Amino acid sequence: MSAPSPYIGRFAPSPTGPLHFGSLLAALASYLDARAVQGRWLVRIEDLDPPREDPTAAAQILQILDAYGLHWDGEVRYQSLRNEAYQQFLDELIQAGLAFPCQCSRKQLAGLPHRGNCHCSASTDIAWRFLCPDGRYCFDDRLQGRWCEDYTADIGDFVLKRRDGPWSYQLAVVCDDIDQGVTQIVRGIDLIDSTARQALLYQAVGAALSGYAHIPVALENNGQKLSKQNLARALNTEDIAGTLFTALQWLRQQPPAELRGSHTELLRWAVQHWQPQALHGLQALPAPVGFQR
């Protein structure tokens, strides 16, 4: 028997609504990537913005994952319980001179990236920003190849903690990925633009950067991505094996037709035959008609 892999992956949905087919693709790809090398797969609920959240969504998300056989390792982590850890992370950045308070409004920025410490003297009603360097960031994505962003033109001094209180996605996700030892991140290409910001935060605290693989997004017939914001159809449990079969086909995995009736056997086959390179270079594909609005 081979030794366990040090691979640790994760799926981290926001509880703003039920999972849809696009969510399933991200969860399934992440799960298969971990299980194919006998790695660990974690689930984290990114519940950082209560006004945007559905109070029933987190439980529904976990129920759907469980019903579909996507069983996670360990306890589910809830970001809403991690305020102290995020504050410690921010304090470390402040002490290093890499985070600064800011009262600049969106109107003042006029749609442009924030550039340079604005030397705000206020101690309340402030956001905290990361002091972004000049230059470019490039990384090699396992599916998308070489990907580059310009710190000055594309990113600027991004928010770490919002003026109205909530922690930013960027700070919280990096703090948790480091704390949970995540080594590989498989997610939709709609999040690829966050990678440079997250890399800066990894580097700022001297942590090793995770590996990345960004899968294509599934599109509605009008070209919009499937998303809760765009009212994507919620997953149900009426035909779990059929839905998983369709998801595997969408992920270019060519599952055997004879396994369509058993989601357990289908997942076992998919783990054993996972071929992520089949998605290489793909950025968007139409969602199956049955999962479009």
C-alpha positions as CSV (number, residue, x, y, z in Angstrom):
1,M,0.0,0.0,0.0
2,S,1.4,3.4,-1.0
3,A,2.1,6.1,1.5
4,P,-0.6,8.9,1.8
5,S,0.0,11.9,-0.4
6,P,0.8,15.2,1.2
7,Y,-1.8,16.7,-1.1
8,I,-4.4,18.8,0.7
9,G,-7.2,20.4,-1.4
10,R,-10.4,22.2,-0.5
11,F,-13.8,23.4,-1.7
12,A,-14.9,26.7,-0.2
13,P,-18.3,27.9,-1.2
14,S,-20.0,31.1,0.0
15,P,-23.5,30.4,1.6
16,T,-25.3,33.0,-0.5
17,G,-27.6,30.3,-2.0
18,P,-27.8,26.7,-3.0
19,L,-25.2,24.9,-5.1
20,H,-25.8,24.9,-8.8
21,F,-24.2,22.9,-11.7
22,G,-21.2,25.3,-11.9
23,S,-20.6,24.8,-8.1
24,L,-20.8,21.0,-8.6
25,L,-18.1,21.2,-11.3
26,A,-15.7,23.1,-9.0
27,A,-16.4,20.8,-6.1
28,L,-16.1,17.6,-8.2
29,A,-12.9,18.7,-9.9
30,S,-11.3,19.6,-6.6
31,Y,-12.5,16.4,-5.0
32,L,-11.2,14.2,-7.8
33,D,-7.9,16.0,-8.0
34,A,-7.3,15.2,-4.3
35,R,-8.7,11.7,-4.1
36,A,-6.8,10.6,-7.3
37,V,-3.5,10.9,-5.3
38,Q,-4.9,9.8,-2.0
39,G,-4.9,13.3,-0.7
40,R,-7.1,15.1,1.8
41,W,-10.1,17.2,0.8
42,L,-11.5,19.9,3.0
43,V,-14.7,21.9,3.0
44,R,-14.8,25.5,4.2
45,I,-17.8,27.7,4.4
46,E,-16.9,31.3,3.5
47,D,-19.5,33.1,5.5
48,L,-18.0,36.5,5.9
49,D,-20.8,38.7,4.6
50,P,-24.0,38.1,6.5
51,P,-26.2,40.6,4.6
52,R,-25.5,38.7,1.4
53,E,-26.0,35.2,2.9
54,D,-28.9,32.8,3.0
55,P,-29.1,31.5,6.6
56,T,-30.2,28.1,5.3
57,A,-27.6,27.8,2.5
58,A,-24.6,26.4,4.5
59,A,-26.6,23.4,5.7
60,Q,-28.1,22.9,2.2
61,I,-24.6,23.0,0.6
62,L,-23.3,20.3,3.0
63,Q,-26.4,18.1,2.5
64,I,-25.9,18.3,-1.3
65,L,-22.2,17.5,-1.1
66,D,-22.9,14.5,1.2
67,A,-25.8,13.3,-1.0
68,Y,-23.5,13.4,-4.1
69,G,-20.9,11.3,-2.3
70,L,-18.4,14.2,-2.1
71,H,-17.4,13.4,1.5
72,W,-14.8,15.7,3.1
73,D,-12.1,15.1,5.7
74,G,-12.2,16.5,9.2
75,E,-14.5,19.2,10.4
76,V,-16.1,21.8,8.2
77,R,-14.5,25.2,8.8
78,Y,-16.7,28.4,9.1
79,Q,-14.9,31.6,8.4
80,S,-17.3,33.5,10.6
81,L,-15.6,31.9,13.6
82,R,-12.1,33.0,12.6
83,N,-12.1,36.7,13.4
84,E,-9.2,36.5,15.9
85,A,-7.0,34.6,13.4
86,Y,-7.7,37.2,10.7
87,Q,-6.9,40.0,13.0
88,Q,-3.6,38.4,13.9
89,F,-2.8,38.0,10.2
90,L,-3.7,41.7,9.6
91,D,-1.6,42.8,12.5
92,E,1.4,40.9,11.1
93,L,1.0,42.8,7.8
94,I,0.7,46.1,9.6
95,Q,3.8,45.5,11.6
96,A,5.7,44.7,8.4
97,G,4.6,48.0,6.9
98,L,2.5,46.2,4.2
99,A,-1.0,47.2,5.3
100,F,-2.3,50.7,5.9
101,P,-5.6,52.4,6.8
102,C,-7.6,54.2,4.1
103,Q,-10.7,56.3,3.8
104,C,-10.6,56.7,0.0
105,S,-14.0,56.1,-1.5
106,R,-14.9,54.5,-4.8
107,K,-15.9,57.9,-6.1
108,Q,-12.5,59.3,-5.3
109,L,-10.8,56.4,-7.0
110,A,-13.0,56.9,-10.1
111,G,-12.7,53.2,-11.0
112,L,-8.9,53.2,-10.9
113,P,-6.6,51.0,-8.7
114,H,-5.6,52.6,-5.4
115,R,-1.8,53.4,-5.6
116,G,0.4,54.1,-2.6
117,N,-0.1,54.6,1.2
118,C,-2.6,57.5,1.5
119,H,-1.4,58.2,5.1
120,C,-4.8,58.3,6.6
121,S,-4.7,59.5,10.2
122,A,-8.2,58.3,11.2
123,S,-8.5,55.3,13.5
124,T,-12.2,54.6,12.9
125,D,-14.4,54.3,9.7
126,I,-11.4,53.0,7.8
127,A,-10.6,50.2,5.4
128,W,-7.3,48.4,5.6
129,R,-5.4,47.9,2.3
130,F,-2.3,45.9,1.2
131,L,0.5,48.1,-0.1
132,C,0.9,46.6,-3.6
133,P,4.4,46.7,-5.2
134,D,5.1,47.7,-8.8
135,G,5.8,45.1,-11.5
136,R,4.1,42.0,-12.7
137,Y,3.2,38.6,-11.2
138,C,3.3,35.5,-13.4
139,F,2.6,31.9,-12.4
140,D,2.1,28.6,-14.1
141,D,-1.4,27.3,-13.8
142,R,-1.7,23.5,-14.3
143,L,-4.6,24.0,-16.7
144,Q,-4.3,27.5,-18.1
145,G,-0.5,27.7,-18.5
146,R,1.5,30.9,-18.0
147,W,-0.7,33.6,-16.5
148,C,0.4,37.2,-15.7
149,E,-1.0,40.3,-14.1
150,D,0.3,43.8,-13.8
151,Y,0.3,45.0,-10.2
152,T,0.0,48.6,-11.1
153,A,-2.6,48.5,-13.9
154,D,-4.7,45.5,-12.8
155,I,-4.5,45.3,-9.0
156,G,-3.4,48.3,-6.9
157,D,-3.6,48.4,-3.1
158,F,-6.4,45.9,-2.5
159,V,-8.7,45.8,0.5
160,L,-7.9,43.5,3.4
161,K,-10.7,44.6,5.7
162,R,-13.7,46.6,4.5
163,R,-14.6,49.9,5.8
164,D,-18.0,48.5,7.0
165,G,-16.2,45.8,9.0
166,P,-16.1,42.4,7.1
167,W,-12.8,40.8,6.3
168,S,-11.9,40.6,2.6
169,Y,-12.1,37.4,0.7
170,Q,-8.4,37.7,-0.1
171,L,-7.1,37.9,3.4
172,A,-9.5,35.3,4.8
173,V,-8.8,32.7,2.1
174,V,-5.1,33.0,2.4
175,C,-5.1,32.9,6.2
176,D,-7.2,29.7,6.1
177,D,-5.3,28.0,3.3
178,I,-2.0,28.5,5.1
179,D,-3.5,27.4,8.4
180,Q,-5.1,24.3,6.9
181,G,-2.0,23.4,5.0
182,V,-3.7,23.5,1.6
183,T,-1.2,22.6,-1.1
184,Q,-3.4,22.5,-4.3
185,I,-6.3,24.8,-5.2
186,V,-8.6,23.7,-8.0
187,R,-11.3,26.3,-8.7
188,G,-13.1,28.1,-11.5
189,I,-11.2,30.4,-13.9
190,D,-13.5,33.3,-12.7
191,L,-11.2,33.4,-9.6
192,I,-7.9,33.4,-11.4
193,D,-7.5,37.1,-11.1
194,S,-7.3,36.7,-7.3
195,T,-4.2,34.6,-7.6
196,A,-1.7,37.5,-7.8
197,R,-3.3,39.2,-4.7
198,Q,-3.2,35.9,-2.8
199,A,0.4,35.3,-3.9
200,L,1.4,38.7,-2.4
201,L,-0.1,37.7,0.9
202,Y,1.6,34.3,1.0
203,Q,4.9,36.0,0.3
204,A,4.3,38.7,2.9
205,V,4.1,36.2,5.7
206,G,6.8,33.9,4.3
207,A,4.5,31.0,3.4
208,A,4.9,28.6,0.5
209,L,2.5,29.3,-2.3
210,S,-0.2,26.7,-3.1
211,G,-0.4,25.1,-6.6
212,Y,-3.3,26.3,-8.8
213,A,-5.5,24.7,-11.4
214,H,-8.3,26.8,-12.8
215,I,-11.1,24.9,-14.6
216,P,-13.3,26.6,-17.2
217,V,-16.7,28.1,-16.2
218,A,-20.0,26.8,-17.4
219,L,-22.1,29.4,-19.3
220,E,-25.8,30.1,-19.7
221,N,-27.2,30.4,-23.2
222,N,-26.8,34.2,-23.0
223,G,-23.0,33.9,-22.3
224,Q,-23.3,34.6,-18.6
225,K,-21.6,32.2,-16.2
226,L,-23.7,30.0,-14.1
227,S,-23.8,31.7,-10.7
228,K,-26.1,32.3,-7.8
229,Q,-26.1,36.0,-8.8
230,N,-27.4,35.1,-12.2
231,L,-30.1,32.9,-10.7
232,A,-28.6,29.5,-11.8
233,R,-30.8,26.6,-11.2
234,A,-30.2,24.8,-7.8
235,L,-29.0,21.2,-7.7
236,N,-31.4,18.6,-6.5
237,T,-31.2,15.0,-5.4
238,E,-33.7,13.6,-8.0
239,D,-31.0,12.0,-10.2
240,I,-27.7,12.2,-8.5
241,A,-25.9,9.6,-10.7
242,G,-27.2,11.2,-13.9
243,T,-26.1,14.7,-12.8
244,L,-22.6,13.4,-11.8
245,F,-22.4,11.6,-15.1
246,T,-23.2,14.8,-17.0
247,A,-20.7,16.8,-14.8
248,L,-18.0,14.2,-15.6
249,Q,-18.8,14.5,-19.3
250,W,-18.6,18.3,-19.1
251,L,-15.2,17.9,-17.4
252,R,-14.1,15.8,-20.5
253,Q,-13.7,12.6,-18.4
254,Q,-15.6,10.2,-20.7
255,P,-17.3,8.1,-18.0
256,P,-18.6,4.6,-19.1
257,A,-22.3,4.6,-19.9
258,E,-22.9,1.5,-17.8
259,L,-22.0,3.4,-14.6
260,R,-24.7,6.0,-15.1
261,G,-27.0,4.4,-12.6
262,S,-24.7,4.4,-9.6
263,H,-23.2,7.5,-8.3
264,T,-21.0,5.5,-5.9
265,E,-19.5,3.4,-8.7
266,L,-19.3,6.5,-10.9
267,L,-17.2,8.4,-8.3
268,R,-15.0,5.4,-7.8
269,W,-14.3,5.2,-11.5
270,A,-13.7,9.0,-11.8
271,V,-11.1,9.0,-9.0
272,Q,-9.2,6.1,-10.6
273,H,-9.4,7.7,-14.1
274,W,-9.1,11.4,-13.3
275,Q,-7.5,13.3,-16.2
276,P,-7.4,17.0,-15.5
277,Q,-5.3,17.7,-18.6
278,A,-8.4,17.1,-20.7
279,L,-9.4,20.7,-19.6
280,H,-6.1,22.2,-20.6
281,G,-6.5,25.7,-22.1
282,L,-10.3,25.7,-21.8
283,Q,-11.8,28.8,-20.2
284,A,-15.5,28.5,-20.8
285,L,-18.0,25.9,-22.1
286,P,-21.8,26.0,-22.4
287,A,-23.6,24.4,-19.5
288,P,-25.7,21.4,-20.4
289,V,-29.1,22.6,-21.6
290,G,-30.9,20.9,-18.6
291,F,-28.9,23.1,-16.2
292,Q,-29.4,26.4,-17.9
293,R,-32.2,28.8,-16.9
